[in-house]
Amino acid sequence: MENNSNAINSKSLIFILLSRLLLFVFFQLLIALILSSWKESEKYWLLTATFANFVSIILLNILLKKEGIKYFYLFQFSKNKWGIDLLITLGLLLISVPIILIPSLSFSSFLWGNTTYYHQVLFQPIPNIIIYFLLFAFPVTMCFADIPTYFGYIMPRLKNKLQRNWIAILLPVIFLSIQNCTLPLVFDAKFIFFRALMYLPYTLMFGIAAYKRPALLPYLAILYGAIYILPVITQLTTEY
């Protein structure tokens, strides 16, 4: 696998690093054209992300196939150390909620003087039939797109290509965080800045865990997907 990883060129890695951020913009633009309103398209960011996830999964399949690797190879569980991996995952689960909420709430208070503005932008009424679809499609596709792209595909190839541990960790972590600035893309500098950085401590935690213990990848993907059930539930409680 390492030889295949070395074969990928720098331009390809840069493209993959940017791909999800660009896909979010593309699908929001598509929704905006259908609705004839960019403002209305902002409401459908969960759907935008889901469409982008499907494309990312297909893209990963194609790239891995070129290297002679099956996509689901990324999700192989270690049979010998699954107990330790599971315990570490449970520990990460316990600290995930505070490491997501505390920085985002503090950052929101700093920027706007309250913790409700960004919530009001993100969670606006959309048709329930779309939400019911997203209850399954959004967290599942997040599970199979985000973590595999950044930590299953990009991270090991950066490590093998650059031989610099800190770059192999930081680049996927930073791009996983800043991709949110286009989810949704709201033309408000503060909001873009907030969305780009609000998950940085959380993505850093996942990035370090994936780097130090690659066998955790399938557990991290499942945990990541499970956490993303919460925004869909929040959306479901928003009256249409």
C-alpha positions in Angstrom: 0.0 0.0 0.0 2.9 2.4 0.7 4.2 2.1 -2.8 0.8 3.0 -4.2 0.6 5.9 -1.8 3.9 7.3 -3.0 2.8 7.1 -6.6 0.1 9.8 -6.2 1.3 13.3 -7.2 1.0 16.5 -5.3 -1.6 18.0 -7.6 -3.9 15.1 -7.0 -3.6 15.4 -3.3 -4.3 19.2 -3.4 -7.4 18.4 -5.6 -8.7 15.9 -3.0 -8.0 18.3 -0.1 -10.1 21.0 -1.9 -12.7 18.7 -3.4 -15.2 18.6 -0.6 -15.1 22.4 0.0 -15.7 22.9 -3.8 -18.5 20.2 -3.9 -20.4 22.0 -1.2 -20.3 25.2 -3.2 -21.3 23.4 -6.4 -24.4 21.7 -4.9 -25.5 24.8 -3.1 -25.3 26.7 -6.4 -27.3 23.9 -8.0 -30.0 24.1 -5.3 -29.9 28.0 -5.6 -30.6 27.7 -9.3 -33.5 25.3 -8.7 -35.0 27.6 -6.1 -34.0 30.8 -7.9 -32.6 32.1 -4.6 -29.2 31.8 -3.0 -30.7 32.8 0.4 -33.2 29.9 0.2 -30.4 27.5 -0.7 -28.7 28.2 2.6 -31.5 26.4 4.4 -30.7 23.1 2.6 -27.1 22.7 3.7 -27.7 19.3 5.1 -28.9 18.2 1.6 -26.0 20.0 0.0 -23.6 18.0 2.2 -25.3 14.7 1.4 -25.1 15.2 -2.3 -21.4 16.1 -1.9 -20.8 13.0 0.2 -22.2 10.7 -2.5 -19.7 12.3 -5.0 -16.8 12.0 -2.5 -17.5 8.3 -1.9 -17.6 7.7 -5.7 -14.4 9.7 -6.1 -12.6 7.7 -3.3 -13.7 4.4 -4.9 -12.2 5.5 -8.3 -8.9 6.7 -6.8 -8.5 3.7 -4.6 -9.3 1.3 -7.5 -6.5 2.9 -9.5 -4.1 2.0 -6.7 -5.5 -1.6 -6.6 -7.2 -1.0 -3.3 -10.8 -1.7 -2.4 -12.7 1.1 -0.8 -13.9 -0.9 2.1 -10.3 -1.8 2.9 -10.3 1.5 4.7 -12.9 0.1 7.2 -11.2 -3.1 8.2 -11.3 -3.7 12.0 -8.3 -5.0 13.8 -9.1 -8.4 15.1 -6.3 -8.5 17.7 -6.8 -5.1 19.4 -10.5 -4.3 18.8 -11.0 -4.1 22.6 -8.5 -1.3 23.0 -9.7 0.4 19.9 -13.3 0.3 21.2 -12.3 1.7 24.6 -10.4 4.6 23.0 -13.4 5.3 20.8 -15.7 5.4 23.8 -13.3 7.8 25.5 -13.4 10.0 22.4 -17.2 9.9 22.4 -17.2 11.2 25.9 -15.1 14.2 25.1 -16.6 14.8 21.7 -19.6 16.8 22.8 -17.8 19.3 25.0 -15.0 19.7 22.6 -17.6 20.6 19.9 -19.9 22.7 22.0 -17.6 24.7 24.2 -15.4 26.2 21.5 -18.3 26.9 19.2 -20.4 28.5 21.9 -17.5 30.6 23.1 -16.5 31.6 19.6 -20.1 32.6 18.8 -20.3 34.7 22.0 -17.1 36.5 21.0 -18.3 37.3 17.4 -21.9 38.1 18.0 -22.4 38.5 21.7 -24.8 35.5 21.8 -24.9 31.8 21.1 -28.0 31.8 19.0 -27.2 33.6 15.7 -25.4 30.8 14.0 -28.0 28.3 15.1 -30.7 30.5 13.6 -28.8 30.6 10.3 -28.2 26.9 10.1 -31.6 25.6 11.2 -34.4 27.1 9.2 -37.6 25.3 8.2 -37.4 22.9 5.2 -39.9 20.3 4.1 -40.2 17.3 6.4 -40.0 14.8 3.6 -36.4 16.0 3.0 -35.6 15.8 6.7 -36.8 12.2 6.9 -34.5 11.3 4.0 -31.6 13.1 5.7 -32.1 11.3 9.0 -30.5 8.3 7.3 -28.7 9.7 4.3 -26.8 12.5 6.0 -25.0 10.8 8.9 -24.4 7.6 6.9 -22.8 9.4 4.0 -20.8 11.6 6.4 -19.5 8.4 7.9 -18.3 7.1 4.6 -17.0 10.4 3.1 -15.3 12.8 5.6 -13.1 10.6 7.7 -12.1 8.2 4.9 -11.2 11.2 2.6 -9.1 13.1 5.0 -7.6 10.5 7.3 -8.0 7.3 5.3 -6.8 8.6 2.0 -5.0 11.9 2.3 -3.2 11.5 5.6 -1.2 8.3 4.9 -0.2 9.6 1.4 1.0 12.9 2.8 3.0 11.0 5.4 4.6 8.8 2.8 5.2 11.6 0.4 6.5 14.4 2.6 8.0 12.4 5.5 6.9 15.2 7.8 4.5 14.1 10.5 3.1 17.5 11.5 2.1 18.3 7.9 0.5 14.9 7.5 -1.6 15.7 10.5 -2.3 19.4 10.1 -3.3 19.6 6.5 -6.2 17.0 6.7 -7.3 18.5 10.0 -7.3 22.1 8.8 -9.2 21.2 5.5 -11.7 19.1 7.4 -12.4 22.1 9.6 -12.4 24.9 7.0 -14.6 22.9 4.5 -17.5 23.9 6.8 -17.1 27.6 5.7 -19.0 26.6 2.6 -21.6 24.6 4.4 -23.7 26.6 3.9 -21.9 29.4 2.1 -23.3 32.5 3.6 -21.9 35.8 2.4 -21.1 37.1 5.9 -17.4 37.3 6.8 -18.0 36.6 10.5 -20.1 33.6 9.7 -17.6 32.2 7.2 -14.8 32.7 9.8 -16.9 31.0 12.5 -17.8 28.0 10.4 -14.2 27.5 9.3 -12.8 27.4 12.8 -15.7 26.1 15.0 -14.8 22.5 14.6 -11.0 22.8 14.6 -10.4 21.4 18.1 -12.7 18.5 17.3 -11.1 17.7 13.9 -7.6 18.0 15.5 -8.6 15.4 18.1 -9.8 13.0 15.3 -6.7 13.7 13.2 -4.2 12.9 16.0 -6.2 9.8 16.9 -6.2 8.6 13.3 -2.5 9.3 12.9 -1.3 7.7 16.1 -3.6 4.7 15.7 -4.7 4.1 12.0 -6.6 1.0 13.2 -9.1 3.4 14.8 -10.3 4.7 11.3 -13.5 2.6 11.1 -14.4 3.4 14.7 -13.8 7.1 14.1 -15.9 7.0 10.9 -18.8 5.4 12.8 -18.5 7.9 15.7 -18.3 10.8 13.3 -21.5 9.6 11.5 -23.3 9.1 14.8 -22.5 12.6 16.0 -24.0 14.0 12.8 -27.4 12.6 13.6 -27.7 15.5 16.0 -28.0 18.3 13.4 -30.7 16.4 11.5 -32.7 15.9 14.7 -32.3 19.6 15.4 -33.5 20.3 11.9 -36.5 18.0 12.5 -37.6 20.1 15.5 -37.5 23.3 13.5 -41.1 24.0 12.5 -41.9 24.2 8.8 
